[in-house]
Amino acid sequence: MSTTETTHEPSAGRVPHVDYLVLDNGDPYLVANECTSCGARFFDRRNACAACFATEFRVVPIATAGTVTAFTIVAFAAPGIPVPFVAAVVDCNGTSVKGNIINVEPDPANISTGMTVRLATFSLGIDDNGVEAIGYGFEPAG
C-alpha cells in the first residue's frame, strides 16, 4: 500500500474535530484522499479505493463552496444533541460532502436543494488546557 499522508498543523490552541478539516493560517478547508487510478475521493484514511480497488491516493483540497443536493431536518437525536438541525449532502465541485447546514433557522422555508452554501467553522468547546475543538458545517452563501 502506498498512501500519501499530509499532516496539517492546526492553529495554536485550536484542533480540528476531524482529520480532513485543515485549520492552518489561511481560510479553513477540507481535504480528501483521491485515488490516483480513478479519481474517486474519500474522507479519512483508506487502504483501497472502493470504486476500483487501487491502493494509491493523493491528498487534494476540496472546494469551499457548493450546492445542497439533499437535506433533512433532524428532530430527534442522541441525548445532549440540540435539535432541530439540518443534515445535508453538499456537492463541492464534484465531491459530495456530508455536513450540517449552520447559521440558518432549521425550517424548510430557509433551506432547499440547489441552495448555494459555503464552508464555515464553529467552536465545539474548549478543554481544561485551553485548546478549542473546531467543527465544520455549511452556511448559506448569500
OpenMM code with the backbone's topology and positions (N, CA, C; nanometers):
from openmm import Vec3, app, unit

residues = "MET SER THR THR GLU THR THR HIS GLU PRO SER ALA GLY ARG VAL PRO HIS VAL ASP TYR LEU VAL LEU ASP ASN GLY ASP PRO TYR LEU VAL ALA ASN GLU CYS THR SER CYS GLY ALA ARG PHE PHE ASP ARG ARG ASN ALA CYS ALA ALA CYS PHE ALA THR GLU PHE ARG VAL VAL PRO ILE ALA THR ALA GLY THR VAL THR ALA PHE THR ILE VAL ALA PHE ALA ALA PRO GLY ILE PRO VAL PRO PHE VAL ALA ALA VAL VAL ASP CYS ASN GLY THR SER VAL LYS GLY ASN ILE ILE ASN VAL GLU PRO ASP PRO ALA ASN ILE SER THR GLY MET THR VAL ARG LEU ALA THR PHE SER LEU GLY ILE ASP ASP ASN GLY VAL GLU ALA ILE GLY TYR GLY PHE GLU PRO ALA GLY".split()
positions = [
    Vec3(0.0837, -0.1181, 0.0000),
    Vec3(0.0000, 0.0000, 0.0000),
    Vec3(0.0878, 0.1239, 0.0000),
    Vec3(0.0556, 0.2163, -0.0840),
    Vec3(0.1289, 0.3417, -0.0901),
    Vec3(0.0293, 0.4549, -0.0767),
    Vec3(0.0320, 0.5211, 0.0356),
    Vec3(-0.0615, 0.6284, 0.0624),
    Vec3(0.0163, 0.7545, 0.0942),
    Vec3(-0.0239, 0.8638, 0.0330),
    Vec3(0.0377, 0.9916, 0.0649),
    Vec3(-0.0359, 1.0504, 0.1834),
    Vec3(0.0363, 1.0749, 0.2918),
    Vec3(-0.0265, 1.1346, 0.4086),
    Vec3(0.0340, 1.2719, 0.4309),
    Vec3(-0.0516, 1.3692, 0.4501),
    Vec3(-0.0072, 1.5047, 0.4757),
    Vec3(-0.0589, 1.5460, 0.6113),
    Vec3(0.0276, 1.5962, 0.6947),
    Vec3(-0.0135, 1.6443, 0.8246),
    Vec3(-0.0259, 1.7954, 0.8166),
    Vec3(-0.1412, 1.8459, 0.8531),
    Vec3(-0.1650, 1.9901, 0.8534),
    Vec3(-0.1646, 2.0350, 0.9983),
    Vec3(-0.0795, 2.1298, 1.0281),
    Vec3(-0.0696, 2.1799, 1.1640),
    Vec3(-0.1831, 2.2777, 1.1911),
    Vec3(-0.2635, 2.2518, 1.2932),
    Vec3(-0.3693, 2.3464, 1.3274),
    Vec3(-0.3114, 2.4714, 1.3912),
    Vec3(-0.3921, 2.5751, 1.3940),
    Vec3(-0.3510, 2.6975, 1.4622),
    Vec3(-0.3287, 2.6666, 1.6091),
    Vec3(-0.2396, 2.7399, 1.6726),
    Vec3(-0.2095, 2.7182, 1.8143),
    Vec3(-0.3369, 2.7281, 1.8962),
    Vec3(-0.3600, 2.6290, 1.9794),
    Vec3(-0.4758, 2.6312, 2.0660),
    Vec3(-0.6060, 2.5895, 2.0006),
    Vec3(-0.6009, 2.5476, 1.8758),
    Vec3(-0.7210, 2.5038, 1.8035),
    Vec3(-0.6921, 2.3701, 1.7368),
    Vec3(-0.7848, 2.2765, 1.7464),
    Vec3(-0.7686, 2.1476, 1.6802),
    Vec3(-0.8964, 2.1144, 1.6030),
    Vec3(-0.8808, 2.0582, 1.4837),
    Vec3(-0.9999, 2.0209, 1.4070),
    Vec3(-1.0663, 1.8968, 1.4665),
    Vec3(-1.1974, 1.8922, 1.4600),
    Vec3(-1.2746, 1.7784, 1.5098),
    Vec3(-1.2517, 1.6548, 1.4238),
    Vec3(-1.2237, 1.6735, 1.2942),
    Vec3(-1.1954, 1.5634, 1.2014),
    Vec3(-1.0622, 1.5892, 1.1335),
    Vec3(-0.9925, 1.4828, 1.0964),
    Vec3(-0.8598, 1.4959, 1.0347),
    Vec3(-0.8625, 1.5661, 0.8992),
    Vec3(-0.9751, 1.5642, 0.8317),
    Vec3(-0.9799, 1.6221, 0.6973),
    Vec3(-1.0217, 1.7695, 0.6957),
    Vec3(-1.0331, 1.8319, 0.8129),
    Vec3(-1.0538, 1.9758, 0.8230),
    Vec3(-0.9187, 2.0403, 0.8492),
    Vec3(-0.8770, 2.1306, 0.7614),
    Vec3(-0.7471, 2.1966, 0.7732),
    Vec3(-0.7683, 2.3373, 0.8281),
    Vec3(-0.6986, 2.3670, 0.9381),
    Vec3(-0.7130, 2.4967, 1.0057),
    Vec3(-0.5857, 2.5792, 1.0006),
    Vec3(-0.4974, 2.5540, 0.9052),
    Vec3(-0.3714, 2.6291, 0.9051),
    Vec3(-0.3999, 2.7785, 0.8949),
    Vec3(-0.3003, 2.8591, 0.8769),
    Vec3(-0.3139, 3.0042, 0.8898),
    Vec3(-0.4081, 3.0703, 0.7898),
    Vec3(-0.4404, 3.0062, 0.6787),
    Vec3(-0.5336, 3.0645, 0.5826),
    Vec3(-0.6765, 3.0335, 0.6199),
    Vec3(-0.7648, 3.0428, 0.5236),
    Vec3(-0.9036, 3.0068, 0.5455),
    Vec3(-0.9154, 2.8561, 0.5621),
    Vec3(-1.0039, 2.8076, 0.6481),
    Vec3(-1.0211, 2.6630, 0.6663),
    Vec3(-1.0704, 2.5977, 0.5375),
    Vec3(-1.0327, 2.4719, 0.5197),
    Vec3(-1.0803, 2.3954, 0.4041),
    Vec3(-1.0739, 2.2472, 0.4370),
    Vec3(-1.1390, 2.1674, 0.3552),
    Vec3(-1.1393, 2.0224, 0.3716),
    Vec3(-1.0441, 1.9606, 0.2708),
    Vec3(-0.9896, 1.8443, 0.3035),
    Vec3(-0.9075, 1.7677, 0.2109),
    Vec3(-0.9634, 1.6257, 0.2013),
    Vec3(-0.9416, 1.5631, 0.0876),
    Vec3(-0.9853, 1.4250, 0.0674),
    Vec3(-0.8701, 1.3449, 0.0111),
    Vec3(-0.8803, 1.2136, 0.0260),
    Vec3(-0.7849, 1.1227, -0.0371),
    Vec3(-0.8424, 1.0860, -0.1727),
    Vec3(-0.7698, 1.1199, -0.2781),
    Vec3(-0.8148, 1.0943, -0.4146),
    Vec3(-0.7387, 0.9763, -0.4729),
    Vec3(-0.8109, 0.8791, -0.5252),
    Vec3(-0.7490, 0.7630, -0.5883),
    Vec3(-0.6715, 0.8092, -0.7112),
    Vec3(-0.5440, 0.7704, -0.7201),
    Vec3(-0.4627, 0.8118, -0.8344),
    Vec3(-0.5000, 0.7348, -0.9603),
    Vec3(-0.5769, 0.6284, -0.9456),
    Vec3(-0.6176, 0.5487, -1.0612),
    Vec3(-0.7477, 0.5990, -1.1238),
    Vec3(-0.8519, 0.6169, -1.0418),
    Vec3(-0.9828, 0.6515, -1.0987),
    Vec3(-1.0345, 0.7887, -1.0567),
    Vec3(-0.9698, 0.8544, -0.9594),
    Vec3(-1.0112, 0.9878, -0.9171),
    Vec3(-1.1203, 0.9909, -0.8111),
    Vec3(-1.1665, 0.8748, -0.7639),
    Vec3(-1.2668, 0.8737, -0.6575),
    Vec3(-1.2083, 0.9393, -0.5327),
    Vec3(-1.2920, 1.0090, -0.4592),
    Vec3(-1.2455, 1.0811, -0.3402),
    Vec3(-1.3117, 1.0272, -0.2150),
    Vec3(-1.2311, 1.0210, -0.1078),
    Vec3(-1.2769, 0.9684, 0.0197),
    Vec3(-1.2221, 1.0545, 0.1321),
    Vec3(-1.3030, 1.0719, 0.2362),
    Vec3(-1.2557, 1.1411, 0.3553),
    Vec3(-1.2010, 1.0364, 0.4509),
    Vec3(-1.1042, 1.0748, 0.5291),
    Vec3(-1.0337, 0.9847, 0.6207),
    Vec3(-0.9496, 0.8843, 0.5431),
    Vec3(-0.8779, 0.8022, 0.6153),
    Vec3(-0.7809, 0.7079, 0.5592),
    Vec3(-0.8490, 0.5931, 0.4861),
    Vec3(-0.7867, 0.5457, 0.3803),
    Vec3(-0.8351, 0.4311, 0.3020),
    Vec3(-0.7205, 0.3361, 0.2749),
    Vec3(-0.7468, 0.2059, 0.2787),
    Vec3(-0.6478, 0.1067, 0.2371),
    Vec3(-0.6582, 0.0797, 0.0878),
    Vec3(-0.7800, 0.0899, 0.0350),
    Vec3(-0.8030, 0.0660, -0.1073),
    Vec3(-0.9227, 0.1476, -0.1518),
    Vec3(-0.9268, 0.1768, -0.2787),
    Vec3(-1.0355, 0.2531, -0.3380),
    Vec3(-1.1599, 0.1649, -0.3464),
    Vec3(-1.2720, 0.2161, -0.3007),
    Vec3(-1.3976, 0.1410, -0.3063),
    Vec3(-1.4523, 0.1334, -0.4479),
    Vec3(-1.4034, 0.2168, -0.5369),
    Vec3(-1.4524, 0.2169, -0.6748),
    Vec3(-1.3723, 0.1241, -0.7657),
    Vec3(-1.2377, 0.1237, -0.7512),
    Vec3(-1.1554, 0.0449, -0.8451),
    Vec3(-1.0546, -0.0474, -0.7755),
    Vec3(-1.0486, -0.0433, -0.6429),
    Vec3(-0.9604, -0.1283, -0.5618),
    Vec3(-0.8124, -0.0920, -0.5699),
    Vec3(-0.7773, 0.0192, -0.6333),
    Vec3(-0.6379, 0.0645, -0.6354),
    Vec3(-0.5966, 0.1034, -0.4933),
    Vec3(-0.4674, 0.1133, -0.4693),
    Vec3(-0.4200, 0.1397, -0.3331),
    Vec3(-0.3366, 0.2669, -0.3195),
    Vec3(-0.3314, 0.3490, -0.4218),
    Vec3(-0.2547, 0.4731, -0.4126),
    Vec3(-0.3476, 0.5928, -0.4164),
    Vec3(-0.3204, 0.6873, -0.3254),
    Vec3(-0.4030, 0.8063, -0.3105),
    Vec3(-0.3145, 0.9296, -0.3010),
    Vec3(-0.3717, 1.0442, -0.3314),
    Vec3(-0.3056, 1.1729, -0.3080),
    Vec3(-0.4055, 1.2608, -0.2330),
    Vec3(-0.3545, 1.3479, -0.1490),
    Vec3(-0.4394, 1.4386, -0.0731),
    Vec3(-0.4700, 1.5605, -0.1595),
    Vec3(-0.5991, 1.5932, -0.1722),
    Vec3(-0.6410, 1.7067, -0.2551),
    Vec3(-0.7350, 1.7971, -0.1752),
    Vec3(-0.7266, 1.9272, -0.1986),
    Vec3(-0.8199, 2.0195, -0.1323),
    Vec3(-0.9583, 2.0098, -0.1969),
    Vec3(-1.0601, 2.0338, -0.1173),
    Vec3(-1.1984, 2.0321, -0.1637),
    Vec3(-1.2478, 2.1765, -0.1730),
    Vec3(-1.3274, 2.2052, -0.2748),
    Vec3(-1.3845, 2.3394, -0.2904),
    Vec3(-1.4583, 2.3787, -0.1631),
    Vec3(-1.4505, 2.5042, -0.1255),
    Vec3(-1.5138, 2.5511, -0.0020),
    Vec3(-1.6556, 2.6026, -0.0236),
    Vec3(-1.7030, 2.6001, -0.1461),
    Vec3(-1.8417, 2.6385, -0.1759),
    Vec3(-1.9066, 2.5248, -0.2522),
    Vec3(-2.0378, 2.5171, -0.2413),
    Vec3(-2.1066, 2.4093, -0.3105),
    Vec3(-2.2565, 2.4303, -0.3142),
    Vec3(-2.3248, 2.3227, -0.3550),
    Vec3(-2.4692, 2.3255, -0.3717),
    Vec3(-2.5312, 2.2115, -0.2919),
    Vec3(-2.6366, 2.2415, -0.2183),
    Vec3(-2.7077, 2.1393, -0.1427),
    Vec3(-2.7775, 2.0452, -0.2411),
    Vec3(-2.7456, 1.9146, -0.2307),
    Vec3(-2.8102, 1.8163, -0.3185),
    Vec3(-2.9170, 1.7360, -0.2454),
    Vec3(-2.9083, 1.7294, -0.1136),
    Vec3(-3.0087, 1.6607, -0.0315),
    Vec3(-2.9979, 1.7144, 0.1105),
    Vec3(-3.1104, 1.7154, 0.1810),
    Vec3(-3.1065, 1.7572, 0.3213),
    Vec3(-3.2249, 1.6984, 0.3952),
    Vec3(-3.2123, 1.6955, 0.5263),
    Vec3(-3.3220, 1.6592, 0.6137),
    Vec3(-3.3124, 1.7424, 0.7399),
    Vec3(-3.4252, 1.7710, 0.7987),
    Vec3(-3.4264, 1.8404, 0.9264),
    Vec3(-3.4420, 1.7340, 1.0338),
    Vec3(-3.3400, 1.7225, 1.1172),
    Vec3(-3.3362, 1.6195, 1.2204),
    Vec3(-3.4096, 1.6704, 1.3439),
    Vec3(-3.5105, 1.5953, 1.3859),
    Vec3(-3.5920, 1.6362, 1.5001),
    Vec3(-3.5618, 1.5562, 1.6260),
    Vec3(-3.5035, 1.4373, 1.6111),
    Vec3(-3.4700, 1.3523, 1.7251),
    Vec3(-3.3244, 1.3112, 1.7141),
    Vec3(-3.2505, 1.3223, 1.8249),
    Vec3(-3.1075, 1.2884, 1.8254),
    Vec3(-3.0707, 1.2299, 1.9604),
    Vec3(-2.9464, 1.1900, 1.9730),
    Vec3(-2.8963, 1.1357, 2.0985),
    Vec3(-2.9065, 1.2416, 2.2080),
    Vec3(-2.9149, 1.1969, 2.3334),
    Vec3(-2.9207, 1.2939, 2.4438),
    Vec3(-2.8038, 1.3914, 2.4378),
    Vec3(-2.8336, 1.5169, 2.4614),
    Vec3(-2.7308, 1.6204, 2.4620),
    Vec3(-2.7080, 1.6867, 2.3271),
    Vec3(-2.7656, 1.6322, 2.2213),
    Vec3(-2.7518, 1.6929, 2.0880),
    Vec3(-2.8719, 1.7841, 2.0664),
    Vec3(-2.8479, 1.9144, 2.0488),
    Vec3(-2.9609, 2.0067, 2.0297),
    Vec3(-3.0323, 1.9803, 1.8967),
    Vec3(-3.1631, 1.9765, 1.9015),
    Vec3(-3.2450, 1.9607, 1.7813),
    Vec3(-3.3446, 2.0755, 1.7762),
    Vec3(-3.3981, 2.1103, 1.6631),
    Vec3(-3.3700, 2.0506, 1.5325),
    Vec3(-3.2412, 2.1058, 1.4723),
    Vec3(-3.1854, 2.0292, 1.3762),
    Vec3(-3.0731, 2.0764, 1.2974),
    Vec3(-3.0865, 2.0206, 1.1567),
    Vec3(-3.0118, 2.0781, 1.0640),
    Vec3(-3.0208, 2.0383, 0.9239),
    Vec3(-2.8973, 1.9584, 0.8853),
    Vec3(-2.9166, 1.8326, 0.8478),
    Vec3(-2.8091, 1.7480, 0.7947),
    Vec3(-2.8224, 1.7509, 0.6429),
    Vec3(-2.7093, 1.7637, 0.5737),
    Vec3(-2.7156, 1.7796, 0.4288),
    Vec3(-2.6010, 1.7084, 0.3579),
    Vec3(-2.6201, 1.6904, 0.2286),
    Vec3(-2.5143, 1.6484, 0.1377),
    Vec3(-2.4916, 1.7663, 0.0441),
    Vec3(-2.3661, 1.8086, 0.0342),
    Vec3(-2.3303, 1.9252, -0.0463),
    Vec3(-2.2350, 1.8821, -0.1563),
    Vec3(-2.2651, 1.9216, -0.2794),
    Vec3(-2.1755, 1.8958, -0.3922),
    Vec3(-2.0765, 2.0106, -0.3994),
    Vec3(-1.9511, 1.9822, -0.3648),
    Vec3(-1.8439, 2.0812, -0.3680),
    Vec3(-1.7594, 2.0568, -0.4931),
    Vec3(-1.8052, 2.1077, -0.6045),
    Vec3(-1.7347, 2.0946, -0.7321),
    Vec3(-1.7056, 1.9486, -0.7666),
    Vec3(-1.8076, 1.8637, -0.7504),
    Vec3(-1.7944, 1.7237, -0.7878),
    Vec3(-1.7642, 1.6293, -0.6733),
    Vec3(-1.7339, 1.6808, -0.5552),
    Vec3(-1.7089, 1.5972, -0.4382),
    Vec3(-1.8270, 1.6115, -0.3427),
    Vec3(-1.8903, 1.4994, -0.3074),
    Vec3(-2.0016, 1.5019, -0.2126),
    Vec3(-1.9482, 1.5092, -0.0702),
    Vec3(-1.9982, 1.6066, 0.0042),
    Vec3(-1.9558, 1.6270, 0.1425),
    Vec3(-2.0799, 1.6253, 0.2309),
    Vec3(-2.0748, 1.5456, 0.3370),
    Vec3(-2.1837, 1.5452, 0.4348),
    Vec3(-2.1501, 1.6455, 0.5439),
    Vec3(-2.2482, 1.7255, 0.5815),
    Vec3(-2.2283, 1.8230, 0.6878),
    Vec3(-2.3593, 1.8879, 0.7237),
    Vec3(-2.3615, 1.9533, 0.8369),
    Vec3(-2.4813, 2.0246, 0.8790),
    Vec3(-2.4852, 2.1620, 0.8148),
    Vec3(-2.6060, 2.2096, 0.7903),
    Vec3(-2.6246, 2.3472, 0.7455),
    Vec3(-2.6402, 2.4294, 0.8732),
    Vec3(-2.5536, 2.5275, 0.8913),
    Vec3(-2.5499, 2.6071, 1.0142),
    Vec3(-2.5805, 2.7532, 0.9831),
    Vec3(-2.6003, 2.8291, 1.0874),
    Vec3(-2.6254, 2.9726, 1.0765),
    Vec3(-2.7498, 3.0043, 0.9940),
    Vec3(-2.8485, 2.9142, 1.0033),
    Vec3(-2.9778, 2.9363, 0.9390),
    Vec3(-3.0823, 2.8622, 1.0220),
    Vec3(-3.1992, 2.9186, 1.0325),
    Vec3(-3.3085, 2.8550, 1.1063),
    Vec3(-3.3449, 2.7228, 1.0382),
    Vec3(-3.3520, 2.6118, 1.1135),
    Vec3(-3.3817, 2.4807, 1.0527),
    Vec3(-3.5293, 2.4669, 1.0159),
    Vec3(-3.5667, 2.5351, 0.9107),
    Vec3(-3.7045, 2.5378, 0.8631),
    Vec3(-3.7013, 2.5179, 0.7115),
    Vec3(-3.7908, 2.4349, 0.6569),
    Vec3(-3.7904, 2.4112, 0.5117),
    Vec3(-3.8042, 2.5395, 0.4288),
    Vec3(-3.8566, 2.6439, 0.4877),
    Vec3(-3.8688, 2.7711, 0.4159),
    Vec3(-3.7320, 2.8356, 0.3921),
    Vec3(-3.6306, 2.7939, 0.4707),
    Vec3(-3.4977, 2.8560, 0.4628),
    Vec3(-3.3941, 2.7716, 0.3910),
    Vec3(-3.4260, 2.6475, 0.3606),
    Vec3(-3.3288, 2.5547, 0.3015),
    Vec3(-3.3930, 2.4871, 0.1817),
    Vec3(-3.3133, 2.4649, 0.0768),
    Vec3(-3.3666, 2.3942, -0.0401),
    Vec3(-3.2539, 2.3252, -0.1143),
    Vec3(-3.2894, 2.2229, -0.1904),
    Vec3(-3.1888, 2.1636, -0.2779),
    Vec3(-3.1569, 2.2689, -0.3840),
    Vec3(-3.0332, 2.2712, -0.4269),
    Vec3(-2.9882, 2.3723, -0.5212),
    Vec3(-2.9368, 2.4987, -0.4539),
    Vec3(-2.9558, 2.5087, -0.3236),
    Vec3(-2.9106, 2.6249, -0.2475),
    Vec3(-2.7578, 2.6293, -0.2455),
    Vec3(-2.7007, 2.7469, -0.2657),
    Vec3(-2.5564, 2.7642, -0.2635),
    Vec3(-2.5109, 2.7883, -0.1195),
    Vec3(-2.4080, 2.7137, -0.0782),
    Vec3(-2.3550, 2.7236, 0.0580),
    Vec3(-2.2032, 2.7331, 0.0538),
    Vec3(-2.1464, 2.7705, 0.1666),
    Vec3(-2.0005, 2.7768, 0.1780),
    Vec3(-1.9586, 2.7141, 0.3105),
    Vec3(-1.8365, 2.6641, 0.3136),
    Vec3(-1.7813, 2.6030, 0.4340),
    Vec3(-1.7711, 2.7067, 0.5454),
    Vec3(-1.8077, 2.6653, 0.6655),
    Vec3(-1.7962, 2.7524, 0.7832),
    Vec3(-1.7499, 2.6665, 0.9004),
    Vec3(-1.6772, 2.7261, 0.9919),
    Vec3(-1.6320, 2.6530, 1.1109),
    Vec3(-1.6961, 2.7132, 1.2345),
    Vec3(-1.6957, 2.6337, 1.3412),
    Vec3(-1.7525, 2.6802, 1.4671),
    Vec3(-1.6858, 2.6066, 1.5824),
    Vec3(-1.6934, 2.6661, 1.6988),
    Vec3(-1.6327, 2.6075, 1.8186),
    Vec3(-1.7214, 2.4968, 1.8737),
    Vec3(-1.6574, 2.3864, 1.9080),
    Vec3(-1.7266, 2.2758, 1.9739),
    Vec3(-1.7029, 2.2769, 2.1241),
    Vec3(-1.6147, 2.3655, 2.1689),
    Vec3(-1.5843, 2.3764, 2.3113),
    Vec3(-1.4355, 2.3880, 2.3349),
    Vec3(-1.4010, 2.4194, 2.4582),
    Vec3(-1.2615, 2.4379, 2.4980),
    Vec3(-1.2324, 2.3430, 2.6135),
    Vec3(-1.1189, 2.2720, 2.6050),
    Vec3(-1.0851, 2.1771, 2.7114),
    Vec3(-1.0161, 2.2486, 2.8286),
    Vec3(-0.9797, 2.1717, 2.9299),
    Vec3(-0.9183, 2.2279, 3.0508),
    Vec3(-0.7823, 2.2921, 3.0254),
    Vec3(-0.7196, 2.2593, 2.9118),
    Vec3(-0.5896, 2.3176, 2.8766),
    Vec3(-0.6035, 2.4389, 2.7859),
    Vec3(-0.7270, 2.4801, 2.7589),
    Vec3(-0.7497, 2.5964, 2.6740),
    Vec3(-0.7469, 2.5661, 2.5258),
    Vec3(-0.7485, 2.4385, 2.4887),
    Vec3(-0.7478, 2.4012, 2.3474),
    Vec3(-0.8918, 2.3935, 2.2974),
    Vec3(-0.9179, 2.4627, 2.1888),
    Vec3(-1.0516, 2.4702, 2.1316),
    Vec3(-1.0687, 2.3680, 2.0197),
    Vec3(-1.1759, 2.2898, 2.0260),
    Vec3(-1.2088, 2.1966, 1.9182),
    Vec3(-1.2951, 2.2690, 1.8166),
    Vec3(-1.2623, 2.2525, 1.6882),
    Vec3(-1.3323, 2.3238, 1.5817),
    Vec3(-1.4036, 2.2227, 1.4914),
    Vec3(-1.5323, 2.2475, 1.4692),
    Vec3(-1.6110, 2.1658, 1.3776),
    Vec3(-1.6376, 2.2433, 1.2494),
    Vec3(-1.6986, 2.1749, 1.1519),
    Vec3(-1.7327, 2.2437, 1.0278),
    Vec3(-1.8777, 2.2154, 0.9914),
    Vec3(-1.9300, 2.3012, 0.9109),
    Vec3(-2.0624, 2.2876, 0.8539),
    Vec3(-2.0659, 2.3745, 0.7289),
    Vec3(-2.1833, 2.3969, 0.6790),
    Vec3(-2.2005, 2.4837, 0.5629),
    Vec3(-2.3066, 2.5864, 0.5966),
    Vec3(-2.2861, 2.7098, 0.5499),
    Vec3(-2.3829, 2.8156, 0.5732),
    Vec3(-2.4260, 2.8737, 0.4396),
    Vec3(-2.5450, 2.9352, 0.4354),
    Vec3(-2.5887, 2.9957, 0.3102),
    Vec3(-2.4839, 3.0938, 0.2573),
    Vec3(-2.4626, 3.0916, 0.1269),
    Vec3(-2.3574, 3.1738, 0.0683),
    Vec3(-2.4036, 3.3153, 0.0365),
    Vec3(-2.5312, 3.3409, 0.0411),
    Vec3(-2.5758, 3.4740, 0.0017),
    Vec3(-2.6511, 3.5448, 0.0989),
] * unit.nanometer
topology = app.Topology()
chain = topology.addChain("A")
for resn in residues:
    res = topology.addResidue(resn, chain)
    for name in ("N", "CA", "C"):
        topology.addAtom(name, app.Element.getBySymbol(name[0]), res)
